[in-house]
Amino acid sequence: MTTYTLLTLVALIAFGFLVGRRRAIAWAGKSLKTHSRPRYHGYYVGLWAGVPALALLLLSLISAGALIDMMVLAGMPEEVIESRSDSELDLLLASVKNTAAGVGFVSDDPVVLAAAEHLNELQVGSEWVTSASVIALVLAGLLFAGRRISPSFGARPAVEKAVKVGMIACAGLAIVTTAGIMFALFFESLRFFERYDALDFIFGTTWSPQTAIREDQVGSSGAFGAIPVFAGTALIAAVAMAVAVPIGLRSAIYLAEYASKRMRAIVKPVLEILAGVPTIVYGFFAVLTVAPLFRDAGVLIGLPIAANSALAAGVVMGAMIIPFVSSLTEDAIRRVPKELRDGSDALGATKSETIRRTILPAATPGIVAGILLAVSRAIGETMIVVMAAGLTANLTANPFEAVTTVTVQIVSNLTGDTSFDSAKTLSAFALGLTLFVITIFLNLFAIGVRRKYQETYE
């Protein structure tokens, strides 16, 4: 039902655009002077037809499920509801939904069967009400906008104002989303620090989040010293950057300054193909090819390289990140004003001297941005680390040993049967909050570098 409603909505919006545009063209044919071009009249009608209706449809999709759940619980016998806790009510509601959909475990309890039938009725009724309301709102928008447009009506300023409001709303949504993530991490982290000392988390050197089921078992409290986890993250990111930055920077310089148009048309797409390869493929390549290769090479030269090592994960991750560094660096180099190149040439500098002493310093803001984006990608990578570096929280600076990263531990602690009252699960939020703060400082550093060099070369 929702799909058909959405298709009908799109068709009516297109119809409104065509009607508004045709009316404006007809005015022009009658030699009437119009304030705006015909397409803006079409945009105006389409906006009034689509925006309110889309907002209503989105609101319905967000809130209908919760309202229906409340109505289903309210329709069940009071003795069934009052005798259950909140978690038991959630399980009961899940059983009702499974029974109504006919998937998973289907209950034969008469109360559940009656609630499932009631749920289906409410869902069908909700869909019909939503569809009728959306279509009615579209028609009302078409009628309202159709009456407002006229040869003297300023359709273009109205449309531009609506677009501006939409952009402000998108920017506000991004800010609200970021704030929501920050507050969610912060408050869940506070719950973790109520159970575990913050200083021990920040400066502790033992990470063993496994907690026992019974309090009398050994290690029931777990150990959440985060230094080994962040050290592993930094080690793998450093190896990845040691691979990606030199290769990506040099390839960008070659493509921007030395390569012919034909060579650039061949090399650049090949580099960008690497960015489109799924990370799981890189993980398979790391664990099946690179890790055994490094291990066998270590045996030949007498170095003990583990089967799962930071070196293998970092090298493969660096290969994955090369397109990001190369593409962003090339764009930064191409944005350097031609006057700087001409001035360097006029002073008798060679091409390599111009690149080293003029172009690269002027392109530093873009280069730093590309490198920091690559660092963020390396810090946030999970699959390659899981497959090639392992899950061992090992405090070491030796890239030949197995380590783990923050993101891997977050996924590990939130996977499977989890309880949000346990320190193990809550530790994932503490790791996420710490990583969030580190990312903010990286961004602030990038902003500082950009401002410094922009002042120098503007």
C-alpha positions in Angstrom: 0.0 0.0 0.0 2.8 2.4 0.9 4.5 1.8 -2.5 1.3 2.6 -4.4 0.8 5.7 -2.3 4.3 6.9 -3.0 3.9 6.2 -6.8 0.6 8.1 -6.8 2.2 11.0 -5.0 5.0 11.2 -7.5 2.6 11.1 -10.4 0.5 13.9 -8.9 3.6 16.0 -8.2 4.6 15.6 -11.9 1.1 16.4 -12.9 1.2 19.6 -10.8 4.5 20.7 -12.4 3.1 20.2 -15.9 -0.1 22.0 -15.1 1.7 25.0 -13.6 4.2 25.2 -16.5 1.5 24.9 -19.1 -0.5 27.7 -17.6 2.6 30.0 -17.6 3.3 29.1 -21.2 -0.3 29.9 -22.1 0.1 33.3 -20.5 3.2 33.9 -22.6 1.2 32.9 -25.7 -1.4 35.6 -24.9 1.4 38.2 -24.7 1.0 38.6 -20.9 4.1 39.7 -19.1 5.0 37.1 -16.4 7.2 37.7 -13.4 8.9 34.3 -13.6 9.7 31.7 -16.2 7.2 28.9 -16.8 9.2 26.2 -15.1 9.2 28.1 -11.8 5.4 28.1 -11.8 5.6 24.4 -12.3 8.1 24.0 -9.5 5.9 26.1 -7.2 2.9 23.9 -7.8 4.9 20.7 -7.5 6.4 21.9 -4.2 3.0 22.6 -2.7 1.7 19.3 -3.9 4.7 17.2 -2.7 6.3 18.7 0.4 3.4 18.6 2.8 2.3 15.2 1.6 5.8 13.7 1.8 6.1 15.2 5.3 2.8 13.5 6.4 3.9 10.2 4.8 7.2 10.3 6.6 5.6 11.2 9.9 3.1 8.3 9.5 5.9 5.8 8.7 7.8 6.9 11.8 5.0 7.0 14.3 2.4 4.5 13.0 4.3 1.4 14.3 4.6 2.7 17.9 1.0 3.8 17.9 -0.2 0.5 16.7 1.9 -1.4 19.3 0.3 0.8 22.0 -3.2 0.1 20.7 -2.5 -3.7 20.5 -1.3 -3.8 24.1 -4.3 -1.6 25.2 -6.7 -4.1 23.5 -5.3 -7.1 25.4 -6.8 -8.3 28.7 -5.7 -6.2 31.7 -4.6 -9.3 33.7 -2.2 -10.2 30.9 -0.6 -6.8 30.8 -0.4 -6.0 34.5 1.3 -9.3 35.4 4.3 -8.7 33.0 7.4 -6.6 33.2 8.5 -4.3 30.4 10.9 -6.9 28.9 8.1 -9.5 29.1 5.7 -7.2 27.3 8.3 -6.7 24.5 8.6 -10.5 24.1 4.8 -10.7 24.1 4.5 -8.0 21.4 7.2 -9.8 19.3 5.2 -13.0 19.5 2.1 -11.2 18.4 3.9 -9.7 15.4 5.4 -13.0 14.4 2.0 -14.7 14.7 0.4 -11.9 12.6 3.1 -12.1 9.9 3.2 -16.0 10.0 7.0 -16.0 10.3 9.2 -17.4 13.0 7.6 -18.9 16.1 3.8 -18.8 15.7 1.9 -18.9 19.0 -1.3 -20.9 19.6 -2.3 -18.9 22.6 -5.8 -17.5 22.2 -4.8 -14.1 23.6 -1.9 -13.9 21.2 -4.0 -15.0 18.2 -6.7 -12.4 19.0 -4.0 -9.7 19.4 -2.4 -10.8 16.1 -5.8 -10.4 14.3 -6.3 -7.0 15.9 -2.7 -6.0 14.8 -3.5 -6.9 11.2 -6.7 -4.9 11.3 -4.9 -1.9 12.7 -2.1 -2.1 10.1 -4.6 -2.3 7.2 -6.6 0.5 8.6 -3.5 2.6 9.2 -2.4 2.1 5.6 -5.7 3.2 4.2 -6.0 6.2 6.4 -2.4 7.3 5.6 -3.0 6.8 1.8 -6.2 8.8 1.9 -4.7 11.6 4.0 -1.6 11.9 1.7 -3.6 12.0 -1.5 -6.1 14.4 0.0 -3.2 16.7 1.1 -1.7 16.5 -2.4 -4.9 17.5 -4.0 -5.3 20.3 -1.5 -1.8 21.5 -2.3 -2.5 21.4 -6.1 -5.7 23.4 -5.6 -4.0 26.0 -3.3 -0.9 26.5 -5.5 -3.0 26.5 -8.7 -5.1 29.4 -7.4 -2.1 31.4 -6.3 -0.1 31.4 -9.5 -0.8 34.2 -11.9 1.2 36.3 -14.5 2.3 38.7 -11.8 3.0 36.1 -9.1 6.7 35.8 -8.1 7.1 32.1 -8.5 10.9 32.2 -8.7 11.5 34.0 -5.4 9.0 31.6 -3.7 10.7 28.5 -5.1 14.2 29.8 -4.2 13.0 30.6 -0.7 11.6 27.1 -0.4 14.9 25.6 -1.6 16.8 27.8 0.9 14.6 26.6 3.7 15.2 23.0 2.6 18.9 23.5 2.7 18.7 25.0 6.1 16.6 22.0 7.2 19.2 19.6 5.9 22.0 21.4 7.6 20.0 21.4 10.8 19.2 17.7 10.5 23.0 17.0 10.1 23.6 19.0 13.3 20.8 17.3 15.2 22.0 13.9 14.1 25.6 14.6 15.2 24.3 15.9 18.5 22.1 12.8 18.9 25.0 10.5 18.3 27.2 12.5 20.7 24.5 12.5 23.5 23.8 8.8 23.0 27.5 7.9 23.3 27.9 10.3 26.3 25.0 9.0 28.4 25.7 5.3 27.7 29.4 5.9 28.5 28.4 7.5 31.8 26.6 4.2 32.6 29.8 2.3 31.8 31.9 4.6 34.0 29.5 4.1 36.9 30.6 0.4 36.8 34.3 0.9 35.8 36.7 3.7 36.8 37.4 6.2 34.0 41.1 6.4 34.7 41.5 2.7 34.6 39.7 2.7 31.2 41.9 5.5 29.8 45.2 4.4 31.2 44.7 0.7 31.7 46.9 -1.7 29.8 44.7 -4.9 29.9 41.7 -5.3 27.7 39.6 -8.4 28.5 35.9 -7.5 28.2 34.6 -11.0 28.7 32.5 -11.2 31.8 31.3 -14.3 33.6 27.7 -15.2 34.0 28.0 -15.9 37.7 29.7 -13.6 40.2 31.6 -16.5 41.7 33.5 -17.2 38.4 37.0 -15.9 37.9 37.2 -12.7 35.9 33.6 -11.8 36.4 34.3 -8.1 36.5 36.3 -8.0 33.2 39.3 -5.7 32.4 38.7 -2.6 30.3 42.0 -0.9 29.9 41.7 0.7 26.5 45.3 1.5 25.8 46.0 -1.8 23.9 42.9 -1.3 21.7 43.9 2.3 20.8 47.5 1.3 20.4 46.5 -1.4 17.9 44.3 1.1 16.0 47.2 3.6 15.8 49.7 0.9 14.7 47.5 -0.4 11.9 46.6 3.1 10.8 50.3 4.1 10.8 51.2 1.1 8.6 48.3 1.9 6.3 49.4 5.6 6.0 53.0 4.5 5.4 51.7 2.7 2.3 49.0 5.0 1.2 50.5 8.5 1.6 53.7 8.0 -0.4 52.1 6.1 -3.2 49.0 8.2 -3.3 50.9 11.5 -3.2 53.3 10.5 -5.9 50.6 9.2 -8.1 48.7 12.4 -7.7 51.8 14.5 -8.6 52.3 12.3 -11.7 48.7 12.5 -12.8 48.5 16.3 -12.2 51.9 17.5 -13.5 53.6 14.9 -15.7 51.0 12.5 -17.2 49.6 13.1 -20.7 45.8 13.4 -21.1 45.7 9.9 -22.6 47.7 8.4 -19.7 45.6 10.2 -17.1 42.5 8.8 -18.8 43.8 5.3 -18.3 45.6 5.5 -14.9 43.0 7.5 -12.9 40.1 5.2 -13.5 42.3 2.2 -12.6 43.2 3.8 -9.3 39.6 4.7 -8.6 38.5 1.1 -9.2 40.3 0.3 -5.9 37.9 2.6 -4.0 34.9 0.6 -5.3 36.1 -2.8 -4.2 34.2 -4.0 -1.1 36.3 -4.2 2.0 35.4 -7.8 2.6 37.3 -8.6 -0.7 40.3 -6.8 0.7 39.9 -8.9 3.8 39.9 -12.1 1.8 43.0 -10.9 -0.1 44.7 -10.0 3.2 44.1 -13.3 4.9 44.6 -15.6 1.9 47.5 -13.9 0.1 49.2 -11.1 2.0 49.3 -12.6 5.5 50.8 -16.0 4.3 53.2 -14.2 2.0 54.6 -12.1 4.9 54.7 -15.1 7.2 56.7 -17.2 4.7 58.9 -14.2 4.0 59.5 -13.9 7.7 60.5 -17.5 8.0 63.1 -17.1 5.2 64.8 -14.1 6.8 64.4 -15.2 10.4 61.6 -12.8 11.5 58.7 -14.2 13.6 55.7 -12.7 11.7 52.4 -13.9 13.0 49.7 -15.4 10.8 47.4 -12.5 11.8 49.6 -9.4 12.0 49.2 -5.6 12.0 51.6 -5.5 9.0 49.3 -7.6 6.7 46.2 -5.7 7.7 47.9 -2.3 7.4 49.5 -3.0 4.0 46.2 -4.1 2.5 44.3 -1.3 4.2 46.9 1.1 2.7 46.2 -0.2 -0.7 42.5 0.3 -0.2 43.1 3.9 0.9 45.4 4.9 -2.0 42.6 6.2 -4.2 41.3 8.6 -1.5 44.7 10.1 -1.0 45.5 10.2 -4.7 42.2 11.7 -5.9 41.9 14.4 -3.2 45.6 15.3 -3.5 45.3 15.6 -7.3 42.3 17.9 -7.0 44.2 20.1 -4.5 47.2 20.3 -6.8 45.0 21.3 -9.8 43.4 24.1 -7.7 46.8 25.8 -7.2 46.6 29.1 -9.2 48.5 29.1 -12.5 50.1 32.4 -11.5 52.2 30.6 -8.9 53.5 28.1 -11.5 54.3 30.9 -13.9 56.1 32.9 -11.3 58.2 29.9 -10.3 59.1 29.3 -14.0 59.9 32.9 -14.5 62.5 32.7 -11.7 64.2 29.8 -13.5 63.0 27.0 -11.3 62.9 23.5 -12.8 59.6 21.6 -12.9 60.5 19.4 -9.9 61.6 22.5 -7.9 58.3 24.2 -8.8 56.4 21.2 -7.5 58.4 20.8 -4.3 58.7 24.5 -3.4 55.6 26.1 -4.8 52.8 23.7 -5.8 52.9 21.3 -2.8 53.1 24.1 -0.1 50.2 25.9 -1.8 48.2 22.6 -2.0 48.9 21.7 1.6 45.4 22.3 2.9 43.9 19.9 0.3 46.6 17.4 0.9 46.1 17.5 4.7 42.4 17.1 4.2 42.9 14.1 2.0 45.4 12.4 4.4 43.1 13.0 7.4 40.2 11.5 5.4 42.3 8.5 4.8 43.2 8.3 8.5 39.5 8.4 9.4 38.9 5.6 6.9 41.8 3.6 8.4 40.6 4.1 11.9 37.0 3.1 11.0 37.9 0.0 9.0 36.7 -3.3 10.5 36.5 -6.2 8.1 40.2 -6.2 7.1 41.3 -6.0 10.7 39.0 -8.8 11.8 40.2 -11.1 9.0 43.9 -10.2 8.9 44.9 -8.8 12.3 42.6 -10.8 14.7 40.8 -10.0 17.9 43.7 -10.1 20.3 44.2 -6.9 22.4 48.0 -6.9 22.4 49.9 -3.8 23.7 52.8 -3.7 21.3 54.5 -1.5 18.7 55.7 -4.5 16.7 53.8 -4.7 13.4 54.6 -8.4 13.1 52.3 -9.3 16.0 48.5 -9.7 16.1 46.6 -6.7 17.4 43.0 -5.4 17.4 41.3 -2.0 16.9 38.6 0.1 18.4 36.0 -0.7 15.8 36.6 -4.4 15.9 36.0 -4.4 19.7 32.9 -2.3 19.3 31.4 -4.8 16.9 32.6 -7.7 19.0 31.0 -6.4 22.2 27.7 -5.6 20.5 27.3 -8.8 18.5 25.2 -11.7 19.6 23.1 -11.9 22.8 23.9 -8.6 24.5 22.6 -7.0 27.7 22.8 -3.2 27.9 23.2 -3.5 31.7 26.6 -5.3 31.4 29.9 -3.5 31.4 31.0 -5.5 28.4 28.3 -4.0 26.2 28.5 -0.5 27.6 32.3 -0.5 27.0 31.5 -0.3 23.3 29.9 3.1 23.9 32.9 4.3 25.9 35.2 3.2 23.0 33.0 5.0 20.5 32.9 8.2 22.6 36.8 8.2 22.9 37.1 7.6 19.2 34.6 10.5 18.5 36.7 12.9 20.6 39.9 11.8 18.8 38.2 12.4 15.4 37.1 15.9 16.5 40.7 16.8 17.4 41.9 15.5 14.0 39.3 17.7 12.3 40.4 20.7 14.4 44.0 20.1 13.4 43.0 20.0 9.7 41.1 23.2 10.0 44.1 24.9 11.7 46.5 23.8 9.0 44.1 24.9 6.2 43.7 28.3 7.7 47.4 28.8 8.2 48.3 28.0 4.6 45.3 29.7 3.1 46.5 33.0 4.8 49.9 32.4 3.3 49.0 31.8 -0.3 45.8 33.8 -0.8 
